[in-house]
Amino acid sequence: MSTEPRITISRIAAEAGVSVPTVSKVVNGHPDVADKTRARVEELIRKFGYRRRADQRSQRSRLLELMFHEIESTWALEIIRGVESVARENGMSVVLAESSGRHTPAHDWLESVLTRRPVGIVSVCSDLTAGQLAKLRARDIPLVVIDPAGQPGPETPSVGATNRQGGLTATRHLLDLGHRRIAVIGGPDGVLCSRARMDGYRAALEGAGQAFDPALVRRGDFHPRSGYRQLTSLLALPDRPTAVFAGSDLQALGVYEAARDAGLRIPQDLSVIGFDDLPLAGWLTPELTTIRQPLRQMAAAGARLAISLAQGRVPDSHRIELATSLVVRDSTAPPAGHLPSRTLSGGPR
């Protein structure tokens, strides 16, 4: 049994050369502490690994904090619905925050979180700094990341989807229909899910014995404008693609518009497959074939995990991946004059 004394606020105060009430203010997120003093106390909190006592958990508000790096689309709405349903089941409310497109939230957001003292935080595509994570740990505010932009640290739980498998399945579907000139419009290269989907695209081509052609690869930002812009660029190639794998349904929306402006019919002249299965996929004309990413279920799993951690329970795993699946609608078909082969892509089905 360890004989080391438990780290207390009093010890932190003695080490920092400040009063116990001052350390208490820092621990509880009160703003009326000088920046230099706050920084010194926070450094000692990290150094000693101070954590709030278990009985202080009951003092939290009945709030779940939901942080987005941006809230611009129905994609975010699906996440909100998933978190809100779990919060409602547990008699909690949801606080929404946005970091204005930044993947690392600003300092003032964290200070407001420490003041609100939520049960837990569900962060979407956002990466916190080591210092921000240490402040949350010191106050026993658990953080769970949904669809992380980068690789989360070993102590940060995350919930995602099988993005590589989704990219593989999307490309295999087009290969099985007989397409050989398959373009891909991915998301930002620095985003984890985008790289995974691109890896799946390449793996499907390799498995079918098809050469990877860099000329057919484009990067977007998961929004319609980039889908429009990148398809326009692809259609300017001497040998244009007969099919496009758009890295998101929103990018597929832009692909539809660019194809229409170019006088192409979907799927007769160009097959299109998306990713996400947002509600809009069923409203497009023709209805969009896509890879279903269970966004609501991912969000709900993240919210439940945050609540479980706040209650002191240890999860079976810090990494949760939910399965993606192919949803075939009307936007994909064999290329003109080709009969589809159901065995070309090879590999497990």
C-alpha positions in Angstrom: 0.0 0.0 0.0 1.3 3.5 -0.9 2.4 5.7 2.0 2.5 8.9 0.0 0.3 11.6 1.5 -2.7 12.6 -0.6 -2.3 15.8 -2.5 -4.5 18.4 -1.0 -5.3 22.1 -1.7 -3.3 23.0 1.3 -0.2 21.4 0.0 -0.7 23.1 -3.4 -1.1 26.4 -1.6 2.1 25.9 0.4 4.1 25.0 -2.7 2.7 28.0 -4.7 3.1 30.4 -1.8 -0.5 31.5 -1.9 -3.6 31.1 0.3 -5.8 28.0 0.3 -8.8 30.2 -0.8 -6.8 31.3 -3.8 -6.0 27.7 -4.9 -9.7 26.9 -4.3 -10.7 29.7 -6.7 -8.4 28.3 -9.4 -9.7 24.7 -8.9 -13.3 25.9 -9.2 -12.7 28.1 -12.2 -13.3 31.5 -10.6 -12.0 34.4 -12.7 -10.7 36.7 -9.9 -7.2 35.3 -9.7 -4.2 37.1 -11.3 -3.0 35.4 -14.5 0.6 34.8 -13.1 -0.8 33.2 -9.9 -3.3 31.1 -11.8 -0.5 29.8 -14.1 1.7 28.9 -11.1 -1.2 27.0 -9.3 -2.2 25.2 -12.5 1.4 24.1 -13.1 1.5 22.6 -9.6 -1.9 20.9 -10.1 -0.5 19.2 -13.2 2.8 18.4 -11.5 1.2 16.7 -8.5 -1.8 15.2 -10.3 -4.3 16.8 -8.0 -7.8 15.7 -8.4 -11.0 16.8 -6.7 -12.4 14.5 -4.1 -15.1 12.1 -5.2 -17.7 13.7 -2.9 -17.3 17.0 -4.8 -18.8 15.4 -7.9 -22.3 16.0 -6.4 -21.7 19.7 -6.6 -21.7 19.7 -10.4 -24.5 21.3 -12.4 -26.8 19.0 -14.4 -25.3 20.0 -17.7 -23.5 18.2 -20.5 -21.2 20.5 -22.5 -21.2 19.9 -26.3 -18.3 21.6 -28.1 -18.1 21.8 -32.0 -15.3 23.3 -34.0 -18.1 24.5 -36.3 -21.9 24.2 -36.4 -23.0 24.7 -40.0 -24.9 21.8 -41.3 -27.4 18.9 -40.7 -24.3 16.8 -39.8 -24.0 18.8 -36.6 -27.8 18.6 -36.0 -27.6 14.8 -36.0 -24.8 15.0 -33.3 -26.9 17.4 -31.2 -29.9 15.1 -31.4 -27.9 12.1 -30.2 -26.4 14.0 -27.2 -29.7 15.6 -26.3 -31.5 12.3 -26.2 -29.1 10.9 -23.6 -29.1 14.1 -21.6 -32.9 14.0 -21.5 -32.9 10.4 -20.3 -30.6 11.5 -17.4 -32.5 14.6 -16.4 -29.7 16.9 -17.8 -29.5 19.9 -20.2 -27.1 20.5 -23.0 -24.9 23.5 -23.4 -23.7 24.1 -27.0 -20.4 25.8 -27.8 -18.5 26.5 -31.0 -14.8 27.3 -31.5 -15.4 29.2 -34.7 -13.7 26.7 -37.0 -10.6 26.2 -34.7 -9.8 22.6 -33.8 -8.4 23.8 -30.5 -10.9 25.7 -28.3 -10.0 29.1 -27.0 -8.9 29.8 -23.4 -12.0 31.8 -22.6 -14.2 28.7 -23.5 -12.4 26.6 -20.9 -12.7 29.2 -18.2 -16.4 29.4 -18.8 -16.6 25.6 -18.6 -14.8 25.6 -15.3 -17.3 28.1 -14.0 -20.3 26.1 -15.2 -18.9 22.8 -13.9 -20.7 20.4 -16.2 -21.1 16.7 -15.6 -18.9 16.1 -18.7 -17.8 17.4 -22.1 -18.5 15.9 -25.5 -16.2 17.5 -28.0 -16.7 17.1 -31.8 -13.7 17.2 -34.0 -11.9 19.4 -31.5 -8.4 18.8 -29.9 -7.6 20.3 -26.5 -4.1 21.2 -25.4 -2.3 19.3 -22.7 -2.8 22.2 -20.4 -6.6 22.3 -21.1 -6.9 18.6 -20.5 -4.9 18.8 -17.2 -7.3 21.5 -15.9 -10.3 19.3 -16.7 -8.7 16.3 -15.1 -7.9 18.3 -12.0 -11.6 19.1 -11.6 -12.8 15.6 -12.5 -14.7 16.9 -15.6 -14.5 14.0 -18.1 -13.9 14.7 -21.8 -15.1 12.4 -24.7 -14.2 13.2 -28.3 -16.6 12.4 -31.1 -15.0 11.8 -34.6 -11.6 13.2 -33.5 -9.7 15.4 -35.9 -6.4 13.9 -34.9 -5.3 10.9 -32.9 -6.5 11.3 -29.3 -4.1 10.8 -26.5 -4.2 7.5 -24.5 -6.2 9.1 -21.7 -8.8 10.8 -23.9 -11.8 8.5 -24.7 -13.2 8.8 -28.2 -16.1 7.6 -30.4 -15.8 7.2 -34.1 -16.9 5.2 -37.1 -15.2 2.6 -39.3 -14.1 5.3 -41.8 -11.5 3.2 -43.6 -14.0 0.4 -44.1 -16.5 2.9 -45.3 -14.1 4.2 -48.0 -13.3 0.6 -49.0 -17.0 -0.3 -49.3 -17.8 2.8 -51.3 -15.1 2.2 -53.8 -15.8 -1.5 -54.1 -19.4 -0.7 -54.9 -18.3 1.4 -57.8 -15.8 -1.2 -58.9 -18.4 -3.9 -58.8 -20.6 -1.8 -61.1 -17.8 -1.8 -63.7 -16.2 1.6 -63.1 -12.5 2.0 -63.6 -12.0 5.8 -63.7 -13.1 6.4 -60.1 -12.3 9.8 -58.7 -12.3 10.7 -55.0 -13.0 14.1 -53.4 -11.8 13.7 -49.8 -11.8 16.0 -46.8 -8.8 17.9 -45.3 -5.6 15.9 -45.3 -5.0 16.7 -41.6 -8.3 15.2 -40.4 -8.2 11.6 -39.2 -11.5 10.4 -40.7 -10.6 11.9 -44.1 -7.3 10.1 -44.2 -9.0 6.9 -43.2 -11.6 7.1 -46.0 -8.8 7.8 -48.5 -6.9 4.8 -47.3 -10.0 2.7 -47.9 -10.3 4.1 -51.4 -6.7 3.1 -52.2 -7.1 -0.3 -50.6 -10.2 -1.1 -52.7 -8.3 -0.2 -55.9 -5.3 -2.2 -55.0 -7.5 -5.2 -54.1 -9.1 -5.1 -57.5 -5.8 -4.7 -59.3 -6.5 -1.2 -60.4 -3.7 1.4 -60.5 -4.0 4.4 -58.2 -4.1 7.5 -60.3 -3.2 10.7 -58.4 -4.9 12.8 -61.1 -8.2 11.4 -59.9 -7.7 12.5 -56.3 -8.9 15.9 -54.9 -9.2 17.4 -51.4 -12.1 19.4 -50.2 -13.5 20.6 -46.9 -16.6 18.4 -46.7 -18.9 21.3 -47.8 -20.8 21.7 -51.1 -18.6 24.4 -52.6 -15.6 22.2 -52.5 -17.5 19.4 -54.1 -18.6 21.7 -56.9 -15.1 23.1 -57.4 -13.3 19.8 -57.4 -15.7 18.0 -59.7 -15.3 20.9 -62.2 -11.6 20.4 -62.1 -12.0 16.6 -62.6 -14.3 17.1 -65.6 -11.5 19.1 -67.3 -9.3 16.0 -67.4 -8.7 14.6 -70.9 -10.1 11.2 -69.7 -12.7 12.3 -67.1 -14.0 10.0 -64.4 -17.1 7.9 -64.8 -17.7 7.8 -61.0 -17.0 9.9 -58.0 -16.6 9.0 -54.3 -17.4 12.2 -52.4 -16.0 12.2 -48.9 -19.3 13.6 -47.4 -22.9 13.9 -48.5 -22.5 17.7 -48.4 -19.6 17.5 -50.9 -21.8 15.1 -53.0 -24.4 17.9 -53.1 -21.8 20.2 -54.8 -20.9 17.3 -57.1 -24.5 17.1 -58.2 -24.7 20.8 -59.0 -21.4 20.8 -61.0 -22.5 17.7 -63.0 -25.8 19.4 -63.8 -24.0 22.6 -64.9 -21.7 20.5 -67.2 -24.8 18.8 -68.8 -24.1 15.4 -67.2 -26.8 13.1 -66.0 -26.5 11.1 -62.7 -26.1 8.2 -62.8 -26.2 7.7 -66.6 -23.1 9.8 -67.3 -21.6 10.0 -63.8 -22.1 7.8 -60.7 -21.9 9.5 -57.4 -21.6 8.0 -53.9 -21.4 10.0 -50.7 -20.6 9.5 -47.0 -22.7 10.1 -43.9 -26.3 9.3 -45.0 -27.7 12.6 -43.9 -31.4 13.1 -44.3 -30.7 15.2 -47.4 -29.4 12.1 -49.2 -33.0 10.9 -49.6 -34.2 14.3 -50.9 -31.7 14.7 -53.8 -32.7 13.8 -57.3 -31.7 11.1 -57.9 -31.5 9.9 -54.3 -27.9 9.6 -53.2 -26.1 6.2 -52.7 -24.0 6.7 -49.7 -22.1 5.2 -46.7 -24.1 5.4 -43.6 -22.2 6.8 -40.6 -24.3 6.4 -37.4 -23.9 9.9 -36.2 -26.7 10.0 -33.7 -25.6 6.7 -32.2 -22.0 7.9 -32.1 -23.1 11.1 -30.2 -25.3 9.1 -27.8 -22.4 6.7 -27.1 -20.1 9.6 -26.4 -22.6 11.2 -24.0 -23.2 8.0 -22.1 -19.5 7.5 -21.8 -19.0 11.0 -20.4 -21.8 10.4 -17.8 -20.3 7.0 -16.9 -16.9 8.5 -16.4 -18.4 11.3 -14.2 -19.9 8.7 -12.0 -16.5 7.1 -11.5 -17.0 4.0 -13.6 -14.1 2.7 -15.7 -15.0 2.0 -19.3 -14.2 -1.3 -21.0 -12.5 0.6 -23.8 -11.4 4.2 -24.4 -11.9 3.7 -28.1 -15.3 3.0 -29.6 -15.9 2.5 -33.3 -19.3 2.0 -34.7 -19.9 0.3 -38.0 -20.5 2.1 -41.3 -22.8 0.5 -44.0 -23.6 0.9 -47.7 -27.0 2.4 -48.5 -27.7 1.9 -52.2 -30.1 4.4 -53.9 -30.3 5.8 -57.4 -27.1 7.8 -58.0 -24.9 4.8 -58.9 -25.2 2.5 -62.0 -22.8 0.7 -64.4 -21.0 3.0 -66.8 -22.6 3.3 -70.2 -22.4 0.1 -72.2 -21.0 -2.0 -69.4 -22.5 -5.0 -67.6 -21.4 -5.0 -63.9 -19.2 -7.8 -62.5 -19.9 -8.8 -58.9 -16.5 -10.4 -58.3 -13.9 -7.9 -59.5 -13.3 -6.1 -56.3 -12.3 -9.3 -54.4 -11.8 -9.5 -50.7 -14.4 -10.2 -48.0 -17.9 -8.9 -48.5 
